């Protein structure tokens, strides 16, 4: 029953899990060639029918997460030898419900990610200190948002987060014809070489506010959450024009802006607390 799955890819693809199986061997080879020679274990999310998995096992140890029970049964039969030897570990579960790091030590994330969870998976990997790099296939528009440079219209919160953690690049496009069944959009390979991990919920919240409405100025976006007199002072201190738009501010200035606003909010909170204490004392 399960052995027949591999020859019926288009029929078994489940829309609930965003399944589009990569079948083009030339694309698979290009992905493998892009993996750094660092001998780290690899985490794969959504191995599907195992076409990429077979190639990854030639590189090193693999831990794969698969949510589809049908495919899990197929993979258990298809990869008996590497499963028995320990070269492959198959976890039949929803990766988004997995607590903690995706691996017990340092690892590299390499996967053809389902479109509907791609952004969340990448952000989780950026936060995970055990993850040393991300090489994933995603919708091209998502790859552009993570790899955009300052000044590009796509330069927003995702690019700032990715490039705060390392070097993000869109390596190459993958046409619809490389998949079975074919998706409606073009895909792309995104590579993020991590130099650090970024796990600051407050900074992420700040970026969402700062980049909420790209057509408005950065000052206008931030004024929805910060006092205008505070923004004017901080913008003047950092030499940021009030007319600048979110995609025009360089990465380093975003971190300085965040620190200054956070510091001023903390000072204001302390002043209010002191005033309240003094009033009670009187």
C-alpha positions in Angstrom: 0.0 0.0 0.0 2.5 2.6 1.2 5.2 1.6 -1.4 2.9 2.8 -4.2 2.8 6.3 -2.8 6.1 7.3 -4.5 4.6 6.7 -7.9 1.4 8.7 -7.2 2.8 11.9 -5.8 0.2 14.2 -7.4 -2.7 12.1 -6.2 -1.6 11.8 -2.6 -0.5 15.4 -2.0 -2.5 16.8 0.9 -3.5 20.4 0.7 -3.8 20.6 4.5 -0.1 20.2 4.8 0.8 22.3 1.7 2.4 19.3 0.0 4.3 19.8 -3.3 6.9 17.2 -3.8 10.2 18.3 -5.3 11.1 15.9 -8.1 13.7 17.7 -10.2 17.1 16.0 -9.6 19.1 19.0 -10.8 17.5 21.2 -8.2 18.1 18.6 -5.5 21.8 18.5 -6.4 22.1 22.3 -6.3 20.6 22.3 -2.8 23.1 19.7 -1.6 26.0 21.7 -3.2 24.9 24.8 -1.2 25.2 23.0 2.2 28.4 24.2 4.0 31.0 21.5 4.7 30.7 21.8 8.5 29.8 18.2 9.3 26.8 19.3 11.4 23.7 17.1 11.7 20.8 18.2 9.4 17.2 18.8 10.4 14.7 18.3 7.6 11.1 19.4 7.9 8.5 17.8 5.7 10.5 15.1 4.0 7.5 14.0 2.0 8.5 11.1 -0.3 12.1 11.4 0.7 13.7 12.6 -2.5 15.7 15.3 -0.7 16.2 13.0 2.3 18.1 10.5 0.2 20.5 13.2 -0.9 20.9 14.6 2.6 21.9 11.2 4.0 24.9 11.4 1.7 26.0 14.5 3.5 25.5 13.3 7.1 23.1 12.5 9.9 19.5 13.6 9.4 16.6 14.1 11.7 13.3 14.5 9.8 10.0 15.8 11.1 6.9 14.6 9.2 3.3 15.4 10.2 1.5 13.2 7.6 1.0 9.7 9.1 0.7 8.2 5.6 4.0 9.5 4.5 5.6 8.5 7.8 4.6 4.9 7.2 6.0 5.1 3.6 9.3 6.7 4.9 9.7 4.0 7.5 9.6 1.3 4.8 11.6 3.3 2.2 14.4 4.2 4.7 14.7 1.0 6.8 18.5 0.8 6.6 19.4 4.4 7.6 16.7 4.3 10.3 18.2 1.1 11.7 21.8 2.4 11.5 20.9 5.6 13.2 21.9 7.8 10.3 18.2 8.9 9.9 15.8 9.7 12.8 12.2 10.1 11.8 9.9 12.0 14.1 6.2 11.6 13.1 4.9 14.8 14.6 3.9 18.4 13.9 7.2 20.4 14.1 5.3 23.4 15.4 4.3 21.5 18.5 7.8 20.4 19.3 9.1 22.1 22.4 12.7 23.4 22.5 15.4 23.0 19.9 14.8 20.8 16.9 18.0 18.9 17.6 20.0 17.9 20.7 23.2 19.7 19.6 24.2 22.2 16.9 22.5 21.5 13.5 21.8 22.9 10.1 18.2 23.3 8.9 17.8 22.1 5.3 14.2 21.6 3.9 11.6 22.1 1.3 9.2 23.9 3.6 5.4 23.9 3.3 4.5 27.5 2.3 1.9 27.9 5.1 4.4 27.4 7.9 7.6 28.6 6.2 7.9 32.0 7.8 7.2 30.7 11.3 9.8 27.9 10.9 12.5 30.3 9.8 11.8 32.7 12.6 12.0 29.8 15.1 15.3 28.7 13.6 16.7 32.2 13.9 15.8 32.2 17.6 17.3 28.7 18.2 20.9 29.0 19.3 21.6 25.4 18.3 20.7 26.2 14.7 23.8 27.3 12.8 22.3 27.9 9.4 19.1 27.7 7.3 18.9 26.5 3.7 15.3 26.2 2.7 13.0 26.2 -0.2 10.1 28.6 0.2 7.8 30.8 -1.8 9.9 33.3 -3.8 8.1 36.3 -2.3 9.0 35.0 1.2 12.6 34.5 0.2 12.8 38.1 -1.1 11.4 39.4 2.2 14.1 37.7 4.2 16.9 38.5 1.9 16.0 42.1 0.9 18.6 44.9 1.3 18.1 48.3 2.9 16.4 50.5 0.3 14.5 47.6 -1.3 10.7 47.8 -1.0 10.8 44.3 0.6 13.2 45.4 3.4 11.0 45.0 6.5 10.9 43.1 9.8 11.8 39.7 8.3 14.9 41.0 6.5 16.0 42.9 9.6 15.6 39.9 11.9 17.4 37.5 9.4 20.3 39.9 8.8 20.6 40.7 12.5 21.4 37.0 13.0 23.6 36.5 9.9 23.9 36.7 6.1 20.7 36.1 4.2 20.7 35.4 0.4 18.2 34.2 -2.2 20.4 31.7 -4.1 18.2 30.7 -7.0 14.6 30.3 -8.2 12.9 27.0 -8.6 10.2 26.8 -11.3 6.8 25.3 -10.7 7.6 22.4 -13.1 10.1 21.1 -10.6 7.3 19.9 -8.3 4.6 17.3 -8.4 1.9 18.5 -8.2 2.8 22.0 -9.4 2.3 24.9 -7.0 0.7 28.1 -8.3 3.8 30.2 -7.5 7.5 30.2 -8.1 9.7 29.0 -5.3 13.3 29.9 -4.3 16.2 28.7 -2.2 16.9 30.9 0.8 20.2 30.6 2.6 20.8 32.2 6.0 24.4 31.8 7.4 23.9 32.5 11.1 26.5 34.3 13.1 24.3 34.6 16.2 20.8 33.9 17.4 18.2 36.6 17.9 15.6 35.8 20.6 14.2 39.2 21.6 10.4 39.2 21.6 10.3 43.0 22.4 12.5 43.7 19.4 10.3 41.7 17.1 7.2 43.6 18.4 9.0 46.9 17.8 9.8 45.9 14.2 6.2 45.0 13.5 5.1 48.4 14.6 7.9 50.2 12.7 7.2 48.4 9.4 3.4 48.0 9.8 2.5 50.3 7.0 5.3 50.6 4.4 3.7 53.5 2.6 3.8 55.7 5.7 6.9 57.1 7.3 8.8 55.3 10.0 8.0 58.2 12.3 4.3 57.8 11.6 4.3 54.1 12.2 6.1 54.4 15.5 3.9 57.3 16.7 1.1 54.8 17.1 3.0 53.3 20.1 5.4 56.0 21.2 5.0 59.6 22.3 5.8 62.0 19.5 8.1 64.2 21.6 10.1 61.1 22.5 10.4 60.1 18.9 11.5 63.6 17.8 14.2 63.6 20.4 15.5 60.1 19.6 15.3 60.7 15.8 17.3 63.9 16.2 19.9 62.2 18.5 20.4 59.4 15.9 20.3 61.7 12.9 17.2 60.0 11.4 15.0 62.1 9.2 11.4 62.2 10.2 10.4 61.7 6.5 12.3 58.4 6.2 10.3 55.3 5.4 10.8 51.9 7.1 12.6 50.2 4.2 15.1 53.1 3.9 16.6 52.9 7.4 19.8 50.8 7.7 20.0 47.7 9.9 22.4 49.2 12.5 20.1 52.3 12.9 17.2 50.0 13.7 19.1 48.5 16.6 20.1 51.9 17.9 16.6 53.2 17.6 15.2 50.2 19.5 17.7 50.6 22.3 17.0 54.4 22.7 13.3 54.0 22.7 13.5 51.0 25.1 15.8 53.0 27.4 13.6 56.1 27.4 10.5 54.0 28.1 12.3 52.3 31.0 13.4 55.6 32.4 9.9 57.0 32.1 8.5 53.9 33.9 11.0 54.4 36.7 10.1 58.0 37.1 6.4 57.2 37.3 7.2 54.5 39.9 9.3 57.0 41.9 6.5 59.6 41.7 3.9 57.2 42.9 6.1 56.1 45.8 6.7 59.7 46.8 3.0 60.5 46.7 2.2 57.6 49.0 5.0 58.8 51.4 3.4 62.2 51.6 
